[in-house]
């Protein structure tokens, strides 16, 4: 479901924040195991990515941004708490939480990142590439 002609939409659990990607959504997903993602999501975070300029957001009055470090911020719904976005400060790309997509068909998990920080309560048993930090 990637490409300029695809209707890629998503949003939060309560529907207060909705978005549409008017461009290419990266068809591969990264599973992030860093401590911030684990705390933010309650588990690992799984993301795709798009050009931020190609993402139209409705309900911006309910969208909140939390600057989680000096290099990144996280977008979530202030009404229901759904996690929606991750963005590096000054980056042109916007990472989109895969679970917030309406129809994630065609997306494939491609790698695990920040595995050096993963929780000790689970194992990675697939054969996907692992990256100790991020690249």
N, CA and C atoms as an extended XYZ file, in Angstrom:
405
Properties=species:S:1:pos:R:3:atomname:S:1:resname:S:1:resid:I:1 pbc="F F F"
N         0.808       -1.184        0.000 N   UNK     1
C         0.000        0.000        0.000 CA  UNK     1
C         0.852        1.249        0.000 C   UNK     1
N         1.850        1.281       -0.787 N   UNK     2
C         2.654        2.493       -0.882 CA  UNK     2
C         2.526        3.040       -2.287 C   UNK     2
N         2.963        4.263       -2.456 N   UNK     3
C         2.908        4.885       -3.762 CA  UNK     3
C         2.056        6.134       -3.730 C   UNK     3
N         2.259        6.984       -4.703 N   UNK     4
C         1.594        8.276       -4.728 CA  UNK     4
C         0.081        8.156       -4.899 C   UNK     4
N        -0.419        7.088       -5.521 N   UNK     5
C        -1.838        6.961       -5.779 CA  UNK     5
C        -2.594        6.245       -4.673 C   UNK     5
N        -1.900        5.630       -3.730 N   UNK     6
C        -2.550        4.875       -2.675 CA  UNK     6
C        -3.157        5.818       -1.651 C   UNK     6
N        -4.328        5.445       -1.144 N   UNK     7
C        -4.968        6.211       -0.076 CA  UNK     7
C        -4.517        5.603        1.248 C   UNK     7
N        -3.479        6.151        1.818 N   UNK     8
C        -2.936        5.644        3.068 CA  UNK     8
C        -3.456        6.537        4.184 C   UNK     8
N        -4.268        5.957        5.056 N   UNK     9
C        -4.877        6.731        6.123 CA  UNK     9
C        -4.680        6.033        7.456 C   UNK     9
N        -4.864        6.796        8.498 N   UNK    10
C        -4.767        6.230        9.834 CA  UNK    10
C        -5.238        7.238       10.854 C   UNK    10
N        -5.116        6.858       12.105 N   UNK    11
C        -5.529        7.759       13.162 CA  UNK    11
C        -5.484        7.093       14.516 C   UNK    11
N        -5.960        7.831       15.481 N   UNK    12
C        -5.935        7.359       16.864 CA  UNK    12
C        -7.153        6.488       17.153 C   UNK    12
N        -7.187        5.927       18.337 N   UNK    13
C        -8.261        5.026       18.751 CA  UNK    13
C        -9.614        5.714       18.804 C   UNK    13
N        -9.679        6.947       19.292 N   UNK    14
C       -10.960        7.637       19.443 CA  UNK    14
C       -11.390        8.402       18.195 C   UNK    14
N       -10.495        8.586       17.227 N   UNK    15
C       -10.828        9.281       15.991 CA  UNK    15
C       -10.623       10.788       16.037 C   UNK    15
N       -10.129       11.322       17.141 N   UNK    16
C        -9.914       12.766       17.240 CA  UNK    16
C        -8.787       13.241       16.328 C   UNK    16
N        -7.790       12.385       16.083 N   UNK    17
C        -6.682       12.715       15.181 CA  UNK    17
C        -6.700       11.715       14.034 C   UNK    17
N        -6.745       12.214       12.822 N   UNK    18
C        -6.712       11.394       11.614 CA  UNK    18
C        -5.602       11.932       10.720 C   UNK    18
N        -5.029       11.081        9.899 N   UNK    19
C        -4.017       11.536        8.951 CA  UNK    19
C        -4.145       10.795        7.638 C   UNK    19
N        -3.604       11.419        6.605 N   UNK    20
C        -3.557       10.840        5.261 CA  UNK    20
C        -2.157       11.089        4.728 C   UNK    20
N        -1.554       10.040        4.195 N   UNK    21
C        -0.232       10.155        3.572 CA  UNK    21
C        -0.458       10.344        2.083 C   UNK    21
N        -0.071       11.494        1.574 N   UNK    22
C        -0.206       11.803        0.149 CA  UNK    22
C         1.177       11.680       -0.483 C   UNK    22
N         1.651       10.483       -0.540 N   UNK    23
C         2.981       10.231       -1.072 CA  UNK    23
C         3.362        8.805       -0.766 C   UNK    23
N         4.633        8.567       -0.742 N   UNK    24
C         5.134        7.206       -0.547 CA  UNK    24
C         5.304        6.911        0.936 C   UNK    24
N         4.720        5.818        1.374 N   UNK    25
C         4.930        5.293        2.709 CA  UNK    25
C         5.940        4.164        2.583 C   UNK    25
N         7.017        4.244        3.349 N   UNK    26
C         8.038        3.191        3.279 CA  UNK    26
C         7.364        1.842        3.527 C   UNK    26
N         7.514        0.872        2.622 N   UNK    27
C         6.818       -0.403        2.751 CA  UNK    27
C         7.434       -1.357        3.773 C   UNK    27
N         8.564       -0.980        4.337 N   UNK    28
C         9.185       -1.813        5.354 CA  UNK    28
C         9.051       -1.149        6.715 C   UNK    28
N         8.944       -1.971        7.732 N   UNK    29
C         8.771       -1.496        9.094 CA  UNK    29
C        10.018       -1.777        9.909 C   UNK    29
N        10.316       -0.870       10.834 N   UNK    30
C        11.387       -1.077       11.800 CA  UNK    30
C        10.756       -1.237       13.169 C   UNK    30
N        11.183       -2.253       13.898 N   UNK    31
C        10.736       -2.461       15.273 CA  UNK    31
C        11.806       -1.888       16.186 C   UNK    31
N        11.441       -0.866       16.945 N   UNK    32
C        12.398       -0.196       17.818 CA  UNK    32
C        12.252       -0.709       19.248 C   UNK    32
N        13.360       -1.142       19.809 N   UNK    33
C        13.377       -1.730       21.148 CA  UNK    33
C        14.021       -0.805       22.174 C   UNK    33
N        14.204        0.475       21.848 N   UNK    34
C        14.848        1.393       22.794 CA  UNK    34
C        13.954        1.580       24.026 C   UNK    34
N        14.570        2.012       25.100 N   UNK    35
C        13.818        2.167       26.348 CA  UNK    35
C        12.724        3.225       26.218 C   UNK    35
N        12.940        4.275       25.413 N   UNK    36
C        11.900        5.288       25.251 CA  UNK    36
C        10.683        4.736       24.514 C   UNK    36
N        10.913        3.975       23.446 N   UNK    37
C         9.776        3.375       22.732 CA  UNK    37
C         9.031        2.399       23.637 C   UNK    37
N         9.791        1.601       24.382 N   UNK    38
C         9.134        0.635       25.267 CA  UNK    38
C         8.282        1.347       26.311 C   UNK    38
N         8.767        2.445       26.854 N   UNK    39
C         7.975        3.191       27.841 CA  UNK    39
C         6.796        3.901       27.170 C   UNK    39
N         7.020        4.446       26.007 N   UNK    40
C         5.971        5.201       25.303 CA  UNK    40
C         4.834        4.290       24.848 C   UNK    40
N         5.177        3.133       24.301 N   UNK    41
C         4.170        2.219       23.751 CA  UNK    41
C         3.728        1.155       24.747 C   UNK    41
N         4.492        0.946       25.798 N   UNK    42
C         4.214       -0.173       26.687 CA  UNK    42
C         4.793       -1.460       26.141 C   UNK    42
N         5.505       -1.354       25.059 N   UNK    43
C         6.160       -2.475       24.366 CA  UNK    43
C         7.055       -1.841       23.310 C   UNK    43
N         7.592       -2.637       22.430 N   UNK    44
C         8.405       -2.055       21.357 CA  UNK    44
C         7.534       -1.199       20.445 C   UNK    44
N         8.158       -0.299       19.696 N   UNK    45
C         7.432        0.520       18.735 CA  UNK    45
C         7.736        0.047       17.321 C   UNK    45
N         6.729        0.005       16.473 N   UNK    46
C         6.906       -0.424       15.086 CA  UNK    46
C         6.488        0.731       14.182 C   UNK    46
N         7.413        1.124       13.283 N   UNK    47
C         7.225        2.336       12.502 CA  UNK    47
C         7.497        2.134       11.013 C   UNK    47
N         6.730        2.877       10.214 N   UNK    48
C         7.061        3.119        8.824 CA  UNK    48
C         7.471        4.585        8.760 C   UNK    48
N         7.616        5.133        7.565 N   UNK    49
C         8.064        6.511        7.444 CA  UNK    49
C         7.556        7.108        6.144 C   UNK    49
N         7.354        8.426        6.176 N   UNK    50
C         6.941        9.180        4.988 CA  UNK    50
C         7.549       10.571        5.073 C   UNK    50
N         7.528       11.263        3.958 N   UNK    51
C         7.943       12.662        3.950 CA  UNK    51
C         6.911       13.440        4.762 C   UNK    51
N         7.357       14.174        5.771 N   UNK    52
C         6.439       14.908        6.650 CA  UNK    52
C         5.550       15.868        5.864 C   UNK    52
N         6.064       16.462        4.814 N   UNK    53
C         5.279       17.388        4.003 CA  UNK    53
C         4.138       16.687        3.273 C   UNK    53
N         4.206       15.370        3.142 N   UNK    54
C         3.183       14.607        2.442 CA  UNK    54
C         2.119       14.046        3.391 C   UNK    54
N         2.222       14.359        4.678 N   UNK    55
C         1.262       13.850        5.660 CA  UNK    55
C         0.318       14.984        6.067 C   UNK    55
N        -0.963       14.807        5.751 N   UNK    56
C        -2.000       15.766        6.134 CA  UNK    56
C        -2.639       15.279        7.420 C   UNK    56
N        -2.688       16.135        8.429 N   UNK    57
C        -3.226       15.753        9.731 CA  UNK    57
C        -4.488       16.549       10.014 C   UNK    57
N        -5.558       15.836       10.369 N   UNK    58
C        -6.810       16.450       10.809 CA  UNK    58
C        -6.909       16.254       12.316 C   UNK    58
N        -7.447       17.235       13.007 N   UNK    59
C        -7.590       17.131       14.453 CA  UNK    59
C        -6.342       17.576       15.183 C   UNK    59
N        -5.630       18.516       14.593 N   UNK    60
C        -4.373       18.987       15.202 CA  UNK    60
C        -4.580       19.556       16.600 C   UNK    60
N        -5.805       19.999       16.910 N   UNK    61
C        -6.074       20.500       18.252 CA  UNK    61
C        -5.991       19.387       19.295 C   UNK    61
N        -6.121       18.136       18.872 N   UNK    62
C        -5.997       16.990       19.789 CA  UNK    62
C        -4.638       16.313       19.708 C   UNK    62
N        -3.818       16.733       18.753 N   UNK    63
C        -2.481       16.156       18.607 CA  UNK    63
C        -1.517       16.890       19.535 C   UNK    63
N        -0.782       16.136       20.321 N   UNK    64
C         0.224       16.710       21.211 CA  UNK    64
C         1.581       16.154       20.830 C   UNK    64
N         2.584       16.984       20.990 N   UNK    65
C         3.964       16.580       20.729 CA  UNK    65
C         4.730       16.632       22.036 C   UNK    65
N         5.456       15.579       22.303 N   UNK    66
C         6.304       15.496       23.484 CA  UNK    66
C         7.737       15.371       23.008 C   UNK    66
N         8.593       16.295       23.392 N   UNK    67
C        10.001       16.208       23.014 CA  UNK    67
C        10.669       15.239       23.982 C   UNK    67
N        10.878       14.012       23.508 N   UNK    68
C        11.357       12.936       24.370 CA  UNK    68
C        12.870       12.935       24.559 C   UNK    68
N        13.577       13.706       23.757 N   UNK    69
C        15.029       13.843       23.906 CA  UNK    69
C        15.446       15.116       23.174 C   UNK    69
N        16.727       15.405       23.205 N   UNK    70
C        17.186       16.595       22.488 CA  UNK    70
C        17.212       16.377       20.987 C   UNK    70
N        16.940       15.137       20.537 N   UNK    71
C        16.974       14.877       19.105 CA  UNK    71
C        15.679       14.360       18.502 C   UNK    71
N        14.608       14.194       19.330 N   UNK    72
C        13.376       13.643       18.775 CA  UNK    72
C        12.149       14.086       19.561 C   UNK    72
N        11.002       14.020       18.854 N   UNK    73
C         9.719       14.283       19.486 CA  UNK    73
C         8.738       13.190       19.085 C   UNK    73
N         7.691       13.027       19.892 N   UNK    74
C         6.693       11.980       19.673 CA  UNK    74
C         5.308       12.604       19.669 C   UNK    74
N         4.497       12.228       18.682 N   UNK    75
C         3.143       12.756       18.566 CA  UNK    75
C         2.124       11.734       19.030 C   UNK    75
N         1.136       12.201       19.804 N   UNK    76
C         0.107       11.309       20.333 CA  UNK    76
C        -1.210       12.071       20.470 C   UNK    76
N        -2.299       11.342       20.589 N   UNK    77
C        -3.608       11.944       20.774 CA  UNK    77
C        -3.788       12.323       22.243 C   UNK    77
N        -4.152       13.577       22.490 N   UNK    78
C        -4.369       14.045       23.857 CA  UNK    78
C        -5.672       13.522       24.447 C   UNK    78
N        -6.582       13.019       23.613 N   UNK    79
C        -7.864       12.522       24.099 CA  UNK    79
C        -7.748       11.068       24.564 C   UNK    79
N        -7.252       10.189       23.680 N   UNK    80
C        -7.214        8.757       24.011 CA  UNK    80
C        -5.815        8.224       24.308 C   UNK    80
N        -4.786        9.019       24.023 N   UNK    81
C        -3.415        8.607       24.323 CA  UNK    81
C        -2.738        7.772       23.250 C   UNK    81
N        -3.416        7.534       22.128 N   UNK    82
C        -2.805        6.716       21.064 CA  UNK    82
C        -1.503        7.328       20.589 C   UNK    82
N        -0.509        6.474       20.400 N   UNK    83
C         0.785        6.893       19.870 CA  UNK    83
C         0.674        6.901       18.360 C   UNK    83
N         1.149        8.000       17.716 N   UNK    84
C         0.964        8.154       16.277 CA  UNK    84
C         2.245        8.390       15.498 C   UNK    84
N         3.151        9.231       16.022 N   UNK    85
C         4.304        9.660       15.238 CA  UNK    85
C         5.577        9.726       16.072 C   UNK    85
N         6.684        9.654       15.372 N   UNK    86
C         8.019        9.930       15.923 CA  UNK    86
C         8.730       10.769       14.871 C   UNK    86
N         9.416       11.820       15.298 N   UNK    87
C        10.141       12.643       14.331 CA  UNK    87
C        11.430       13.160       14.947 C   UNK    87
N        12.513       12.952       14.215 N   UNK    88
C        13.781       13.545       14.605 CA  UNK    88
C        13.701       15.048       14.436 C   UNK    88
N        14.244       15.794       15.385 N   UNK    89
C        14.213       17.254       15.321 CA  UNK    89
C        14.930       17.700       14.043 C   UNK    89
N        14.228       18.480       13.219 N   UNK    90
C        14.787       18.982       11.970 CA  UNK    90
C        14.731       18.002       10.813 C   UNK    90
N        14.202       16.790       11.035 N   UNK    91
C        14.116       15.790        9.965 CA  UNK    91
C        12.951       16.089        9.032 C   UNK    91
N        13.137       15.785        7.767 N   UNK    92
C        12.065       15.937        6.783 CA  UNK    92
C        11.119       14.749        6.811 C   UNK    92
N        11.549       13.642        7.405 N   UNK    93
C        10.727       12.433        7.467 CA  UNK    93
C         9.895       12.427        8.748 C   UNK    93
N         8.756       11.759        8.681 N   UNK    94
C         7.893       11.551        9.836 CA  UNK    94
C         7.673       10.052        9.959 C   UNK    94
N         8.070        9.484       11.080 N   UNK    95
C         7.823        8.067       11.311 CA  UNK    95
C         6.392        7.907       11.809 C   UNK    95
N         5.708        6.920       11.265 N   UNK    96
C         4.300        6.685       11.566 CA  UNK    96
C         4.168        5.337       12.255 C   UNK    96
N         3.478        5.319       13.392 N   UNK    97
C         3.279        4.080       14.143 CA  UNK    97
C         2.415        3.142       13.300 C   UNK    97
N         2.922        1.961       13.013 N   UNK    98
C         2.231        1.020       12.126 CA  UNK    98
C         0.849        0.642       12.642 C   UNK    98
N         0.696        0.525       13.947 N   UNK    99
C        -0.598        0.163       14.513 CA  UNK    99
C        -1.664        1.219       14.351 C   UNK    99
N        -1.285        2.440       13.969 N   UNK   100
C        -2.269        3.508       13.777 CA  UNK   100
C        -2.796        3.570       12.349 C   UNK   100
N        -2.220        2.778       11.453 N   UNK   101
C        -2.673        2.756       10.060 CA  UNK   101
C        -4.011        2.035        9.950 C   UNK   101
N        -4.906        2.538        9.088 N   UNK   102
C        -6.188        1.880        8.878 CA  UNK   102
C        -6.017        0.530        8.192 C   UNK   102
N        -5.192        0.498        7.157 N   UNK   103
C        -5.004       -0.721        6.373 CA  UNK   103
C        -3.516       -0.909        6.101 C   UNK   103
N        -2.806       -1.564        7.002 N   UNK   104
C        -1.359       -1.712        6.814 CA  UNK   104
C        -0.964       -2.832        5.850 C   UNK   104
N        -1.878       -3.298        5.025 N   UNK   105
C        -1.583       -4.386        4.085 CA  UNK   105
C        -0.384       -4.037        3.212 C   UNK   105
N         0.479       -4.988        3.049 N   UNK   106
C         1.631       -4.799        2.188 CA  UNK   106
C         2.879       -4.340        2.917 C   UNK   106
N         2.765       -3.936        4.163 N   UNK   107
C         3.942       -3.534        4.925 CA  UNK   107
C         4.563       -4.776        5.565 C   UNK   107
N         5.882       -4.792        5.613 N   UNK   108
C         6.589       -5.951        6.159 CA  UNK   108
C         7.620       -5.496        7.178 C   UNK   108
N         7.683       -6.196        8.290 N   UNK   109
C         8.724       -5.935        9.271 CA  UNK   109
C        10.058       -6.316        8.650 C   UNK   109
N        11.012       -5.377        8.666 N   UNK   110
C        12.286       -5.598        7.980 CA  UNK   110
C        13.480       -5.695        8.910 C   UNK   110
N        13.391       -5.076       10.101 N   UNK   111
C        14.544       -5.094       10.989 CA  UNK   111
C        14.139       -4.701       12.402 C   UNK   111
N        15.017       -5.043       13.324 N   UNK   112
C        14.890       -4.647       14.722 CA  UNK   112
C        16.026       -3.670       15.011 C   UNK   112
N        15.680       -2.506       15.623 N   UNK   113
C        16.711       -1.528       15.959 CA  UNK   113
C        16.761       -1.320       17.473 C   UNK   113
N        17.882       -0.820       17.930 N   UNK   114
C        18.142       -0.594       19.357 CA  UNK   114
C        17.958       -1.877       20.172 C   UNK   114
N        18.381       -3.000       19.601 N   UNK   115
C        18.221       -4.267       20.313 CA  UNK   115
C        19.116       -4.370       21.547 C   UNK   115
N        20.162       -3.543       21.610 N   UNK   116
C        21.005       -3.541       22.813 CA  UNK   116
C        20.214       -3.036       24.018 C   UNK   116
N        19.100       -2.347       23.769 N   UNK   117
C        18.271       -1.804       24.847 CA  UNK   117
C        16.972       -2.574       25.045 C   UNK   117
N        16.786       -3.671       24.344 N   UNK   118
C        15.503       -4.377       24.400 CA  UNK   118
C        15.211       -4.877       25.808 C   UNK   118
N        13.934       -5.074       26.070 N   UNK   119
C        13.520       -5.594       27.370 CA  UNK   119
C        14.019       -7.014       27.582 C   UNK   119
N        14.262       -7.365       28.826 N   UNK   120
C        14.740       -8.717       29.127 CA  UNK   120
C        13.601       -9.720       29.263 C   UNK   120
N        12.391       -9.280       29.060 N   UNK   121
C        11.216      -10.129       29.240 CA  UNK   121
C        10.714      -10.750       27.936 C   UNK   121
N        11.456      -10.582       26.838 N   UNK   122
C        11.083      -11.220       25.582 CA  UNK   122
C        12.342      -11.519       24.777 C   UNK   122
N        12.193      -12.427       23.823 N   UNK   123
C        13.287      -12.823       22.941 CA  UNK   123
C        12.920      -12.479       21.502 C   UNK   123
N        13.927      -12.219       20.708 N   UNK   124
C        13.730      -12.041       19.268 CA  UNK   124
C        13.987      -13.388       18.620 C   UNK   124
N        12.957      -13.976       18.072 N   UNK   125
C        13.089      -15.324       17.523 CA  UNK   125
C        12.949      -15.386       16.010 C   UNK   125
N        12.685      -14.235       15.373 N   UNK   126
C        12.639      -14.252       13.919 CA  UNK   126
C        14.063      -14.127       13.376 C   UNK   126
N        14.209      -14.162       12.105 N   UNK   127
C        15.540      -14.099       11.505 CA  UNK   127
C        15.804      -12.766       10.827 C   UNK   127
N        15.118      -11.739       11.251 N   UNK   128
C        15.320      -10.405       10.671 CA  UNK   128
C        16.612       -9.804       11.188 C   UNK   128
N        17.202       -8.885       10.400 N   UNK   129
C        18.428       -8.214       10.844 CA  UNK   129
C        18.184       -7.448       12.146 C   UNK   129
N        19.210       -7.442       12.989 N   UNK   130
C        19.155       -6.677       14.229 CA  UNK   130
C        20.281       -5.647       14.229 C   UNK   130
N        19.978       -4.480       14.767 N   UNK   131
C        20.948       -3.388       14.841 CA  UNK   131
C        21.054       -3.011       16.319 C   UNK   131
N        22.278       -3.027       16.896 N   UNK   132
C        22.413       -2.708       18.318 CA  UNK   132
C        21.842       -1.341       18.683 C   UNK   132
N        22.089       -0.337       17.851 N   UNK   133
C        21.558        1.009       18.075 CA  UNK   133
C        20.647        1.323       16.894 C   UNK   133
N        20.944        2.333       16.125 N   UNK   134
C        20.172        2.666       14.936 CA  UNK   134
C        21.113        3.166       13.868 C   UNK   134
N        20.681        3.065       12.632 N   UNK   135
C        21.485        3.609       11.532 CA  UNK   135
C        20.649        4.388       10.578 C   UNK   135
